[in-house]
Structure formats: C-alpha cells, structure tokens
Amino acid sequence: MRLPYTTTRGDSLSVRRAFRLASVLALTVSVMALPTLAAQESYEPPRTPSGKPDFQGLWTNASITTLQRSSRYDELVIDPDELAAVTAAHPQNVRQATDDNLEAGELLDGSDLGMGRGYNAFWIDPGSSFGLVKGEYRTSWITEPADGRIPYSEQGQQLRREYRAKFSSNDGPEGRSLGERCLIGFGGTGGPPMLNVLYNNHYRFVQTDDYLMIQVEMNQDARIIPIDGERRPPELQQWLGDAIGWWEGDTLVVETRHLHPQQAGEGQVNLSDEGRVIERFTRYSDDQILYEFEVEDPVYYTQVWRGEMSFNASDSRMYEYACHEGNYGLPGILAGERRAEADAAGQ
C-alpha cells in the first residue's frame, strides 16, 4: 500500500480539495497499517543490459519530512505507536485538511502573509506522510549531527547573511532569488543534495552506461552526470555544479563540486569552492531508491554532515513547469517597489 498524495495540476478545485481531505482523514486511521520496509540485503534490483542496477523511471521525494529537524521533535525516528497522531498533527496536514480555513469563492485577506506564504493550500502539493527510510519514519533527512541541524560555522553564517543582503533586494531582477528568476528550482530541488519542497517533487531518471540524467519537475532542471567521466573546468560555473559518478558495487556514487557562485550561497545547502557533496544511489526495493548524501565544506560548516532520503516510485506524471508564462510575480514586486520609491519622493 502506498501513502496517498495530493494530486497535481489539471484537476478541478472541488476534486482536488475532496481528495486532499479524504487523504488526510484516511491517514490518521490507517497509517499504522502500512507495511514496513525492512532492510533487504538479499534484494536483487532490476538491471540494465550491461548488468548495472536500473534506476530509470519516475520517482518522488514528496514528504512532510524536512532537511533539518523541527524543534517539535526530539528524535530522528518516530515511535510507531505515535506515528498516526504525530502525522495528523503536522502543520502541513492540518493546513491541507482545512485549506487554511477558507471557503470556496472567498479571497485571501492577507492575514497569512506574516506566516511566510502568499497563497493558500490549494496550490501546494507537499505530500502527507513522513519520509520512510530503511523501514523507519524520519523527522528529518539529516542523520548526523544527531540533533538533525546543519552545523554552520560562524564564517558560514556570516556568508549567508551577506548573500541574503545582496540577493534579497528589489533594486532589479538580479536582486531576487534564483527561483523567482526561473534560473533553477526553488529550495534545492535540483541539488545537490536533491530536496523536497511544497510542490513539484517528481524526478525522472534516465540512465545509460555513460550517464545518469535526472530531470527535476521543479523548473525542469536537468542534472547530467557522467559516469567514470572527467570534470569540467571550474570556470564554467554550472548551475547544479560539476558532478561525476562511479559505481561502488551496486551503489552509484556521485561527487559534486564547484556550484555556480550564485547558487552556492542560496538555498538550503551552501557550498564554497573548498566544498563537495557526495551522493549515493542504491535500489532498496522495487518501490524505493535509498538516497544518501554527505556535505563537506570547511568554510560553511564545523563538520561533515550527512543525511538519508527515499525516492519512491510514482505512477503519476511529470508536469511542465512554465515558470514565466503568466507569472507576474517578479514584475509586480519590482513595479511595487518603484511605486513606493516614487511615493516616498513625493512624485
């Protein structure tokens, strides 16, 4: 049995809302009946014609589990006896079930803006369950340090503040985030590491003997990872970094260095020129890829930190992410700022 996920674009408002309410209500009474995936050392993955594990297909990391552990939780693993109650009480599921307490046809009054969001629950699709990793429901993807938090150094925190000051202005489009500018996806969806966000959490894996290509639903980013290939010159400064892969048994290992300078200071994971991210992809079952990552950077962090996630097989579809078409957010922000400046100047 697979946990229900909210549907994506293309369904009517009434169908989507009804499905969401049914999903969350059913989750509170049936989540404990879900089978646990025990470690399967004897599992034999599907293989390509050359004998390598086959990762191809459509996968999702949609989940209410987040990279860092919220202060709501004390432990990495949720007690099975508490899972149903903890899941139902999660703010995202409460929000999804009530649709922010809105009635059909009513407009937002702006009171939700202070909560850091600008639209109601109808438009998001975050998933409704905690992440199931190696048979355990997790409160964070980070497994080390034990507190589930990113171990920033003082220098790293200062660099993050400087970056936010530079790229959080309304002076022009270059001052806005990469996601708002439609350059790469929001929230680190393209990686590395590849993280879940409020919607567009599908990934299509296409594999040959020489490359792994991962198409990301958010912003249609594409990671093209050469296997046993050579690094590109760091001067290229690629979005999503310079990645190379190699096989260690049945695990594909990917090392990424040299993120684009603008990406390196933004998002959930920062990386200097001295840093690297190691990712490991292992077929765990017919329905899951075990995704492990570690981040090493003496500039941003006080130690190497690690995490685990599952990519789950999906029978849904990947939708086009038409970022600019009909999206007036960025010109609206900048036009509003110019108006405010004019008003302040008495013009």
C-alpha positions in Angstrom: 0.0 0.0 0.0 1.3 3.4 -0.9 0.5 6.6 1.0 -2.0 8.9 -0.7 -0.5 12.1 -2.2 -2.5 15.1 -3.3 -3.0 15.4 -7.0 -1.2 17.9 -9.2 -2.2 20.4 -11.8 -5.1 19.5 -14.2 -7.8 18.6 -11.7 -10.7 20.7 -10.7 -10.7 22.6 -7.4 -13.5 20.5 -6.0 -11.9 17.2 -6.9 -8.5 18.3 -5.5 -9.9 19.5 -2.2 -12.1 16.5 -1.7 -9.2 14.2 -2.4 -6.9 16.1 0.0 -9.5 15.9 2.8 -10.0 12.2 2.2 -6.3 11.6 2.1 -5.5 13.3 5.4 -8.5 11.8 7.2 -7.7 8.3 6.0 -4.1 8.8 7.0 -5.0 9.3 10.7 -6.7 5.9 10.9 -4.7 3.8 8.5 -1.1 4.9 8.7 -0.2 2.3 11.2 -1.4 -0.4 8.9 1.2 0.5 6.3 3.9 -2.2 5.8 7.4 -1.5 7.0 10.2 -2.0 4.5 12.8 -3.9 6.4 16.4 -3.8 5.2 16.6 -6.3 2.3 20.2 -7.4 2.0 19.1 -10.1 -0.5 17.1 -7.8 -2.7 18.1 -8.2 -6.3 17.4 -4.9 -8.3 16.4 -4.7 -11.9 19.4 -4.3 -14.1 20.4 -2.7 -17.3 21.6 -4.7 -20.3 25.2 -4.2 -19.0 24.3 -5.5 -15.6 24.1 -2.3 -13.6 21.2 -1.6 -11.2 18.5 0.2 -13.2 17.2 3.5 -11.7 15.1 4.5 -14.6 11.6 5.7 -14.1 9.6 8.4 -12.3 10.2 8.9 -8.6 9.1 11.3 -5.9 10.5 12.6 -2.6 7.3 14.4 -1.6 7.1 14.3 2.2 6.4 16.3 5.3 9.8 15.4 6.5 12.3 18.3 6.1 16.0 18.6 5.8 16.5 19.9 9.3 14.7 18.6 12.4 12.0 20.9 13.7 12.0 21.7 17.4 8.7 19.9 17.6 10.6 16.6 17.6 13.2 15.2 19.9 14.3 12.1 17.9 15.2 11.1 14.4 12.8 8.1 14.2 9.1 8.4 15.1 7.8 5.9 17.6 5.4 3.6 15.7 2.8 3.9 18.4 2.8 7.7 18.0 3.0 7.9 14.2 -0.7 8.4 13.4 -1.1 11.2 15.9 2.1 12.9 15.0 1.3 12.7 11.3 -2.2 14.1 11.7 -1.0 16.9 13.9 1.7 18.1 11.5 1.1 21.7 10.4 1.1 20.8 6.7 -1.5 18.2 7.1 -3.7 20.5 9.3 -3.3 23.1 6.6 -4.1 20.7 3.8 -7.2 19.3 5.6 -8.7 22.8 6.3 -7.3 24.6 3.2 -6.3 27.4 5.5 -9.9 27.6 6.8 -11.1 29.2 3.5 -14.5 28.7 2.0 -14.9 28.2 -1.7 -15.0 31.5 -3.6 -13.6 33.6 -0.8 -10.4 35.6 -1.4 -7.4 35.7 0.8 -7.4 38.7 3.1 -3.6 39.0 3.6 -3.5 37.7 7.1 -1.5 34.7 6.1 1.4 36.8 4.7 3.0 37.0 8.1 3.4 33.2 8.1 5.7 33.4 5.1 3.4 32.4 2.3 1.4 34.2 -0.3 -1.2 31.6 -1.4 -3.5 29.1 0.1 -3.2 25.3 0.4 -4.9 24.5 -2.8 -1.8 25.4 -4.8 0.7 23.2 -2.9 1.4 19.5 -3.1 3.9 18.6 -0.4 2.9 15.1 0.4 1.1 13.9 3.5 3.4 11.4 5.2 6.7 11.4 7.0 9.6 10.0 5.0 10.0 6.2 5.2 13.7 5.5 5.1 15.0 1.9 5.7 11.8 1.0 7.4 11.7 4.0 9.7 9.6 7.1 9.6 12.0 10.1 10.0 11.6 13.6 11.4 14.5 15.0 9.4 16.6 13.9 6.4 19.8 14.8 8.4 21.1 11.9 10.4 24.4 13.4 11.5 24.8 15.6 13.6 22.4 13.8 16.0 20.3 16.9 16.5 19.3 16.9 12.9 20.5 20.5 12.3 23.0 21.9 9.8 26.3 22.6 11.7 27.1 26.1 10.3 30.3 27.8 11.3 30.4 31.4 12.3 32.0 32.2 8.9 29.3 30.2 7.1 26.6 32.2 8.9 28.2 35.5 8.0 28.5 34.5 4.4 24.8 33.5 4.3 23.9 36.9 5.8 26.0 38.7 3.2 24.4 36.7 0.4 20.9 37.4 1.6 21.6 41.1 1.8 22.9 41.1 -1.8 20.2 38.9 -3.3 17.1 39.9 -1.3 16.6 43.4 -2.7 14.1 45.0 -5.0 16.6 47.1 -7.0 16.2 44.9 -10.0 15.6 41.3 -11.1 19.2 40.4 -10.3 18.4 41.1 -6.6 15.7 38.4 -6.4 16.2 34.7 -5.8 17.2 32.2 -8.5 13.8 30.5 -8.3 11.9 33.8 -8.8 14.1 34.4 -11.8 13.3 30.9 -13.2 17.0 30.0 -13.4 16.9 26.9 -11.2 14.2 25.4 -9.0 13.2 26.6 -5.5 14.6 25.2 -2.3 17.3 22.9 -3.6 15.1 20.6 -5.6 17.9 20.1 -8.2 20.6 19.6 -5.7 23.0 18.6 -4.6 21.5 17.2 -2.4 18.1 17.0 -4.0 15.5 18.2 -1.5 11.7 18.2 -1.3 9.6 21.3 -1.3 6.0 22.4 -1.3 5.2 21.0 -4.8 6.8 19.7 -8.0 8.6 16.8 -6.2 8.9 14.4 -9.1 12.1 13.3 -10.7 12.7 11.3 -13.9 15.8 9.1 -14.1 17.2 8.2 -17.5 20.3 6.0 -17.5 22.9 4.8 -19.9 26.3 3.1 -19.3 28.0 6.5 -19.5 25.5 9.0 -18.0 22.7 9.3 -15.4 20.3 12.1 -16.3 17.9 13.3 -13.6 15.1 15.6 -14.8 13.6 17.6 -12.0 10.0 18.6 -12.2 10.6 21.9 -10.4 11.8 24.3 -13.2 12.5 21.4 -15.4 16.2 21.4 -14.2 18.3 18.5 -15.6 21.3 17.0 -13.9 23.5 15.2 -16.5 26.0 13.2 -14.5 28.9 11.5 -16.5 29.8 8.0 -15.1 33.5 7.4 -15.0 33.9 10.7 -16.8 36.1 13.8 -16.4 35.5 17.0 -14.6 34.7 20.2 -16.5 36.8 23.3 -16.0 35.6 25.1 -12.8 35.5 28.3 -14.8 32.3 27.0 -16.4 30.4 27.7 -13.2 27.5 25.4 -13.9 24.1 25.5 -12.3 23.8 22.4 -10.0 27.6 22.1 -10.0 30.1 19.8 -11.7 29.2 16.2 -10.9 30.9 12.9 -11.8 29.8 9.4 -10.9 31.2 6.0 -10.4 30.0 2.6 -9.3 30.9 1.0 -5.9 29.2 -2.4 -6.2 25.5 -1.8 -6.8 25.7 1.8 -5.5 26.2 4.7 -7.8 28.3 7.4 -6.1 28.2 11.0 -7.3 30.6 13.7 -6.2 29.7 17.4 -7.0 32.0 20.4 -6.6 32.0 24.0 -7.9 28.4 25.2 -7.7 27.6 28.3 -9.6 28.6 31.2 -7.3 25.0 32.5 -7.1 23.7 29.0 -6.2 26.5 28.4 -3.7 25.2 31.0 -1.3 21.4 30.4 -1.8 19.1 27.6 -0.8 19.1 25.0 1.9 22.7 23.8 1.3 25.6 26.2 0.7 29.0 25.2 -0.7 32.2 27.1 -1.2 35.0 26.4 -3.7 36.5 24.1 -1.0 33.4 22.0 -0.5 31.9 19.0 -2.1 28.7 16.9 -1.9 28.8 13.1 -2.1 25.5 11.3 -3.1 24.8 7.6 -3.1 22.0 6.0 -5.0 21.1 2.4 -4.2 18.0 0.4 -5.2 16.4 -0.6 -1.9 13.3 -2.3 -3.2 11.1 -2.3 -6.3 9.4 0.9 -5.0 12.3 2.8 -3.4 15.8 4.2 -4.1 17.8 4.8 -1.0 19.4 8.2 -1.4 22.3 9.1 1.0 24.3 12.3 1.0 27.1 13.9 2.9 28.3 17.6 2.8 31.8 18.6 3.4 32.9 22.2 3.5 35.4 23.7 6.0 34.2 27.2 5.2 30.5 26.9 5.8 30.3 24.1 8.3 32.1 22.9 11.5 31.9 19.2 10.5 30.9 16.9 7.7 27.1 16.3 7.9 25.0 13.5 6.4 21.5 12.6 5.5 19.3 9.9 4.1 16.1 10.0 2.0 14.0 7.7 -0.1 12.9 8.3 -3.6 9.5 6.5 -4.1 8.2 5.1 -7.3 5.4 7.1 -8.7 2.6 6.2 -11.1 1.7 9.9 -11.6 3.2 12.1 -14.3 5.7 14.9 -14.5 4.2 18.3 -15.5 5.7 21.1 -17.4 6.9 23.9 -15.2 6.2 27.0 -17.2 7.9 29.4 -14.9 7.5 32.8 -16.7 4.3 32.2 -18.7 1.5 34.1 -17.0 3.7 34.7 -13.9 3.5 38.3 -12.9 5.2 38.0 -9.5 8.6 39.4 -10.4 7.4 42.4 -12.4 4.8 43.0 -9.7 7.4 43.1 -7.0 9.7 45.4 -8.9 6.8 47.7 -10.0 5.6 47.9 -6.5 9.0 48.9 -5.2 9.3 51.6 -7.9 5.9 53.0 -6.9 6.9 53.0 -3.2 10.1 54.9 -4.1 8.1 57.4 -6.1 5.6 57.9 -3.3 8.4 58.4 -0.8 10.0 61.0 -3.1 6.6 62.8 -3.4 6.3 62.1 -7.2 
